[in-house]
């Protein structure tokens, strides 16, 4: 049941996005606290009214029940039984007005009144017997003057701290008189309701100011921490230098984030060292395999042995290229540590890559370039590798044309567009992932575009792929050089 209520509350918050704000929640809490006395007064008034109606019905029913019991021989129920069931005070008078039987089971409290007395203390209300003594002879009271049918009268004591309902009913020559009382410990608040209302109006601006200050003090450092964490998430190798000089729980949270960043940096360093060692160990046997293949091909007159040597050499070359790509990818994803950075002329690099591809006989498509002067801070040969991978990837799918554009505004934007078949919608989210390729194993490893993304991320940039009817476009953006 509690899970259902929690889910219901979450749905309400989701439907009202502003309720997700801690500032608004602090405001609501303070306003509710300020207005709660008025709510308590209103609730106590409603409770007192409901208790009064129940008491009137109780004493009427008790008087009818006692009168009916007295009409039978022997009586159908004892006076004590009826008084206990109704928590009432009962008296029976004879024709001369003298009491022939009485019992008092009324203590003047009900569960809600008991709670009120616990919260507000003794209310100074008289007992039922004390209040009854001030009403005069029972036979002269309004409800007793004509008691052929059950008559009910409810009264309040001075100060309205005790509420009493009385019922009278004739049973032959006898008079049945039943009373029930209720203490009202919250009555003092009810009497002050207008003063409480005015006080709430005066205090509400102060409460709103306090709520705003509380929300600002609570939310502002969290927003500051959030901005710093998001900035760290955009960096390939974030340092553990989140700055939030506080000695409270939010400061502890910032310290925990710095601890997490240090742990991640240690893991990244270990992974980088592992990959470098692995690649180094793999390069030596790959080089030995290729050297053996070349020697075998040069010294063998057997055509089959020569063919096997060529296959061995080509496979070794592919394996060497794959190992090199893996090493470059690992270093780029680690943020390219210990690599010197400087001012990089992106337009010049793009023109140089395009000129080299135009001279490469493997490509039959036309290369177009439209580049304006643009510079970024980075590692020049890494930026060149990213551009080359992007343009070669476009050329491998292009029908007749690849277009490269470089623009400089608040950021340096590079667009590489081809007129090929485009990218399937299902492949767009994965096209920059490792080992994802649609060209088959014979034509690609799926590491080129992953390397592009790693290099761009390491320079604080972004890259995304788009596809349309006229082909695919890769859009890269870098921060401009300072």
C-alpha positions in Angstrom: 0.0 0.0 0.0 2.8 2.4 0.9 4.5 1.6 -2.5 1.3 2.5 -4.3 1.1 5.8 -2.4 4.7 6.5 -3.3 4.1 5.7 -6.9 1.1 8.0 -6.9 3.1 10.8 -5.4 5.8 10.4 -8.0 3.2 10.6 -10.8 1.9 13.8 -9.4 5.4 15.3 -9.2 6.2 14.1 -12.8 3.0 15.8 -14.0 3.9 19.1 -12.3 7.5 19.6 -13.2 7.9 22.6 -10.9 7.3 20.3 -7.9 10.6 18.7 -8.7 12.3 22.0 -7.6 13.7 21.9 -4.1 13.1 25.7 -3.9 9.4 25.3 -4.5 9.2 22.4 -2.0 10.9 24.5 0.7 8.4 27.3 -0.1 5.5 25.0 0.2 6.7 23.5 3.5 7.2 27.0 5.1 3.8 28.2 3.9 2.1 25.1 5.2 3.8 25.6 8.6 2.7 29.2 8.8 -0.9 28.4 7.8 -1.2 25.2 9.9 -2.7 26.9 13.0 -5.6 28.2 10.8 -6.0 24.6 9.5 -6.0 23.3 13.0 -8.7 25.8 14.1 -10.9 24.9 11.1 -10.4 21.2 11.7 -11.2 21.5 15.4 -14.4 23.4 14.6 -15.5 20.7 12.2 -14.6 18.0 14.7 -16.5 19.7 17.5 -19.6 20.0 15.4 -19.5 16.3 14.4 -18.9 15.3 18.0 -21.9 17.5 19.1 -24.2 15.8 16.5 -23.1 12.4 17.7 -23.6 13.3 21.3 -27.2 14.5 20.6 -28.0 11.3 18.8 -26.4 9.2 21.6 -28.3 10.7 24.5 -31.6 10.5 22.5 -31.0 6.8 21.8 -29.9 6.1 25.4 -33.0 7.8 26.8 -35.3 5.9 24.5 -33.5 2.6 25.4 -33.9 3.2 29.1 -37.6 4.2 28.8 -38.3 1.1 26.7 -36.5 -1.1 29.3 -38.5 0.4 32.1 -41.7 -0.5 30.4 -40.9 -4.2 30.6 -41.0 -6.5 33.6 -38.3 -7.3 34.5 -36.5 -4.5 32.8 -35.0 -5.5 29.4 -31.6 -3.9 30.2 -30.0 -2.5 33.3 -29.1 1.2 33.7 -25.4 0.3 33.9 -25.5 -1.6 30.6 -27.0 1.3 28.7 -24.7 3.9 30.4 -21.6 1.8 29.5 -22.6 1.5 25.9 -23.2 5.2 25.5 -20.6 6.6 27.9 -23.3 8.6 29.5 -24.5 9.9 32.9 -28.1 8.7 33.6 -30.6 9.5 36.3 -34.2 8.3 36.9 -36.6 10.5 38.9 -39.9 9.4 40.4 -43.1 11.4 40.3 -42.0 13.4 43.3 -38.8 14.5 41.6 -36.5 12.3 43.7 -33.7 10.3 42.3 -34.4 6.6 42.4 -31.4 5.5 40.3 -28.3 7.1 38.8 -25.0 6.1 37.2 -22.2 8.1 35.7 -20.1 6.6 32.9 -19.2 9.9 31.3 -15.7 11.1 31.6 -16.1 14.1 29.2 -13.3 13.0 26.8 -13.2 11.2 23.4 -10.1 10.1 21.5 -9.8 13.4 19.6 -10.4 15.5 22.7 -7.8 13.3 24.6 -5.3 14.2 21.8 -6.2 17.8 22.2 -5.6 17.7 25.9 -2.3 15.9 25.4 -1.2 18.7 23.0 -2.6 21.7 24.8 -2.7 20.6 28.4 -5.5 21.0 30.9 -8.3 23.3 29.6 -9.9 24.3 33.0 -13.3 23.0 31.9 -15.8 22.1 34.8 -16.8 18.5 35.3 -20.3 17.4 34.1 -21.6 17.3 37.7 -20.3 20.8 38.4 -21.8 22.2 35.2 -25.1 20.3 35.8 -25.4 21.9 39.3 -25.6 25.4 37.7 -28.6 24.5 35.5 -31.2 24.4 38.3 -33.7 21.6 39.1 -34.0 18.9 36.4 -37.8 19.1 36.4 -37.6 22.9 35.5 -35.3 22.5 32.5 -36.5 23.0 29.0 -36.0 19.5 27.9 -37.9 18.1 30.9 -41.0 20.3 30.7 -42.6 18.3 27.9 -40.9 14.9 27.8 -43.7 12.8 26.4 -41.3 12.2 23.5 -37.6 12.4 23.9 -36.4 16.0 24.0 -32.7 16.9 23.6 -31.0 20.1 24.6 -27.3 20.9 24.2 -25.5 23.6 26.1 -21.9 25.1 26.5 -20.2 26.1 29.8 -18.8 29.5 30.3 -15.9 29.9 27.9 -17.3 27.0 25.8 -14.8 24.6 27.3 -17.4 22.0 28.0 -20.2 21.0 25.7 -23.1 19.0 27.2 -26.1 17.4 25.5 -29.1 16.3 27.7 -32.1 14.2 26.8 -35.3 13.7 28.9 -38.0 11.1 28.4 -41.1 10.1 30.4 -41.5 6.5 31.3 -44.8 6.3 33.1 -44.5 8.3 36.2 -40.7 8.2 36.0 -38.4 10.7 34.2 -35.3 9.4 32.4 -32.6 12.0 32.2 -29.4 11.3 30.2 -26.4 13.5 29.7 -23.1 13.3 27.8 -20.3 15.9 27.8 -17.3 16.7 25.7 -14.3 18.8 26.6 -12.9 21.2 24.0 -9.2 21.9 24.7 -8.7 23.6 21.3 -11.5 26.1 22.0 -9.0 28.7 23.1 -7.4 28.6 19.6 -10.9 28.8 18.0 -11.7 31.9 20.0 -8.5 33.4 18.7 -9.0 32.5 15.1 -9.2 36.0 13.8 -6.1 37.0 15.7 -4.3 33.9 14.4 -5.5 34.7 10.8 -4.1 38.3 11.1 -0.8 36.9 12.5 -0.5 34.4 9.6 -1.0 37.3 7.1 1.7 39.3 8.8 4.1 36.3 9.0 3.5 35.0 5.5 5.9 37.5 3.7 8.6 36.7 6.3 8.0 33.0 5.7 8.2 33.4 1.9 11.5 35.3 2.4 12.8 32.6 4.7 11.7 29.9 2.2 13.5 31.7 -0.7 16.7 32.0 1.4 16.5 28.4 2.5 16.0 27.2 -1.1 18.8 29.5 -2.3 21.2 28.2 0.3 20.3 24.6 -0.4 19.9 24.6 -4.2 22.7 27.0 -5.3 25.6 24.9 -4.2 23.9 21.8 -5.7 23.5 23.6 -9.0 27.1 24.8 -8.8 28.3 21.2 -8.2 26.1 20.0 -11.0 27.7 22.4 -13.5 31.1 21.3 -12.5 30.3 17.6 -12.8 28.7 18.1 -16.2 31.9 20.1 -17.3 34.0 17.1 -16.0 31.8 14.7 -18.0 32.6 16.6 -21.2 36.4 16.2 -20.7 38.2 13.0 -21.7 40.5 13.0 -18.6 38.7 15.0 -15.8 40.8 15.9 -12.8 39.5 15.5 -9.2 39.4 19.2 -8.5 35.7 20.0 -7.9 35.6 23.1 -5.9 32.8 23.5 -3.3 34.3 24.8 0.0 31.6 23.9 2.4 31.6 21.8 5.6 28.1 20.4 5.4 26.5 17.5 3.6 26.9 19.1 0.2 30.6 19.6 0.8 30.8 15.9 1.7 29.1 15.1 -1.6 31.6 17.2 -3.5 34.4 15.4 -1.7 32.8 12.0 -2.6 32.7 13.1 -6.3 36.4 14.0 -6.1 37.1 10.6 -4.6 35.2 9.0 -7.5 37.1 11.1 -10.1 40.4 10.1 -8.5 39.4 6.4 -8.6 38.3 6.7 -12.2 41.5 8.5 -13.1 43.6 5.7 -11.5 41.6 3.1 -13.4 42.1 5.0 -16.7 45.8 5.2 -16.1 46.0 1.5 -15.3 44.0 0.7 -18.5 46.2 3.0 -20.6 49.3 1.4 -19.3 47.9 -2.1 -19.9 46.9 -1.3 -23.4 50.2 0.2 -24.2 52.1 -2.8 -22.8 49.8 -5.1 -24.7 50.2 -3.3 -28.0 54.0 -3.2 -27.5 54.1 -6.9 -26.9 51.9 -7.6 -30.0 53.9 -5.3 -32.3 57.1 -7.3 -32.0 55.6 -10.7 -33.1 53.6 -9.0 -35.8 56.8 -7.4 -37.1 58.5 -10.8 -37.0 55.7 -12.4 -38.9 55.9 -9.8 -41.6 59.7 -10.0 -41.9 59.4 -13.8 -42.2 56.8 -13.4 -44.9 58.9 -11.0 -46.9 62.0 -13.3 -46.6 59.9 -16.3 -47.6 58.5 -14.5 -50.6 62.0 -13.2 -51.7 63.8 -16.6 -51.4 61.1 -19.0 -52.6 60.7 -20.1 -56.2 57.6 -22.0 -55.4 54.5 -20.2 -56.6 52.4 -21.6 -53.8 54.9 -20.6 -51.2 55.1 -17.1 -52.7 51.3 -16.8 -52.6 51.2 -18.0 -48.9 53.9 -15.4 -48.2 51.9 -12.6 -49.7 48.8 -13.7 -47.7 50.9 -13.9 -44.6 52.3 -10.4 -45.3 48.9 -8.9 -45.9 47.4 -10.4 -42.8 50.3 -9.2 -40.8 49.9 -5.7 -42.2 46.2 -5.7 -41.3 47.0 -7.0 -37.8 49.7 -4.3 -37.4 47.2 -1.6 -38.5 44.6 -2.9 -36.1 47.0 -2.9 -33.2 48.1 0.7 -34.0 44.5 1.8 -34.2 43.7 0.2 -30.9 46.7 2.0 -29.3 45.7 5.3 -30.8 42.1 4.8 -29.7 43.2 4.0 -26.1 45.4 7.0 -25.9 42.7 9.3 -27.3 40.1 8.0 -24.9 42.5 8.6 -22.1 42.6 12.3 -23.1 46.0 12.0 -24.9 48.1 12.7 -21.8 51.7 13.9 -22.2 51.0 15.0 -25.8 52.0 18.6 -26.6 49.2 20.9 -27.6 49.3 24.0 -29.5 47.5 26.2 -32.0 46.2 24.1 -34.9 45.1 25.6 -38.2 42.1 23.3 -39.0 41.5 24.8 -42.4 45.0 24.1 -43.5 44.9 20.6 -42.2 41.6 20.0 -44.0 43.0 21.3 -47.3 46.1 19.1 -46.9 44.0 15.9 -46.3 41.8 16.6 -49.3 44.8 17.3 -51.5 46.4 14.0 -50.5 43.2 12.0 -51.1 42.8 13.6 -54.5 46.2 12.3 -55.5 45.3 8.8 -54.2 44.2 6.5 -57.0 42.0 4.5 -54.7 39.4 7.2 -54.7 37.4 8.0 -57.8 34.9 10.5 -56.3 35.4 14.3 -56.5 36.6 16.1 -53.3 35.3 19.6 -52.7 36.5 21.9 -49.9 35.2 25.2 -48.6 37.2 26.3 -45.6 37.6 29.6 -43.9 40.5 30.4 -41.5 39.8 28.6 -38.2 42.1 27.6 -35.4 41.8 25.4 -32.2 44.0 24.4 -29.4 45.0 20.8 -29.8 47.4 18.1 -31.0 47.8 18.7 -34.7 48.5 15.1 -35.9 45.5 13.8 -33.9 43.2 16.4 -35.5 44.6 15.5 -38.9 44.0 11.7 -38.2 40.4 12.5 -37.2 39.8 14.6 -40.4 41.4 11.9 -42.6 39.2 9.1 -41.1 36.1 11.2 -41.6 36.8 12.1 -45.2 38.0 8.6 -46.1 34.8 7.1 -44.6 32.7 9.5 -46.6 34.7 8.7 -49.8 34.1 4.9 -49.3 30.3 5.5 -49.5 30.2 8.4 -51.9 28.8 7.9 -55.4 30.5 10.9 -57.0 31.2 13.7 -54.5 32.6 14.4 -51.0 32.3 17.9 -49.6 34.2 19.3 -46.7 33.3 22.6 -45.0 35.1 24.5 -42.2 33.4 27.4 -40.5 34.5 29.6 -37.5 31.9 31.3 -35.3 31.7 30.9 -31.6 33.0 27.4 -32.3 34.9 25.8 -35.1 32.5 23.7 -37.2 33.6 21.0 -39.6 31.0 19.2 -41.9 31.9 16.2 -44.0 29.2 15.3 -46.5 28.8 12.6 -49.1 26.2 11.8 -51.7 26.1 8.0 -50.9 23.1 5.9 -49.7 23.1 7.5 -46.2 22.9 5.8 -42.9 20.0 3.6 -41.8 18.0 5.1 -38.9 18.7 2.0 -36.7 22.5 2.4 -37.3 22.7 6.2 -36.5 23.0 5.7 -32.7 25.8 3.1 -33.1 27.8 4.5 -36.1 30.5 6.0 -33.8 30.8 2.9 -31.6 33.9 0.7 -31.5 33.9 -2.2 -34.1 30.7 -1.1 -35.7 30.9 -1.2 -39.5 28.5 -1.7 -42.3 31.3 -2.4 -44.9 32.1 -5.9 -43.7 35.3 -7.2 -42.2 37.2 -7.1 -45.5 36.8 -3.3 -45.8 36.9 -2.0 -42.3 37.5 -2.6 -38.6 35.0 -0.3 -37.2 37.6 1.7 -35.3 38.0 4.7 -37.5 34.9 6.6 -36.5 35.3 5.5 -32.9 38.8 7.1 -33.0 37.3 10.3 -34.5 34.9 10.5 -31.5 37.7 9.9 -29.0 39.9 12.5 -30.5 37.1 15.1 -30.7 36.1 14.3 -27.1 39.7 14.7 -25.9 39.7 18.2 -27.4 36.4 19.2 -25.7 34.4 19.0 -28.9 31.4 17.1 -30.2 30.6 14.9 -33.2 27.3 13.6 -34.5 26.1 11.8 -37.6 23.1 12.8 -39.7 21.5 11.1 -42.7 19.1 12.2 -45.4 18.0 11.3 -48.9 21.1 12.9 -50.4 23.7 11.0 -48.3 25.3 11.3 -44.8 26.8 14.2 -43.0 29.2 14.1 -40.0 29.2 17.4 -38.0 32.2 18.1 -35.7 32.5 21.2 -33.4 35.6 22.3 -31.5 36.1 25.2 -29.1 37.9 28.0 -30.8 41.5 28.8 -29.9 41.9 31.2 -27.0 
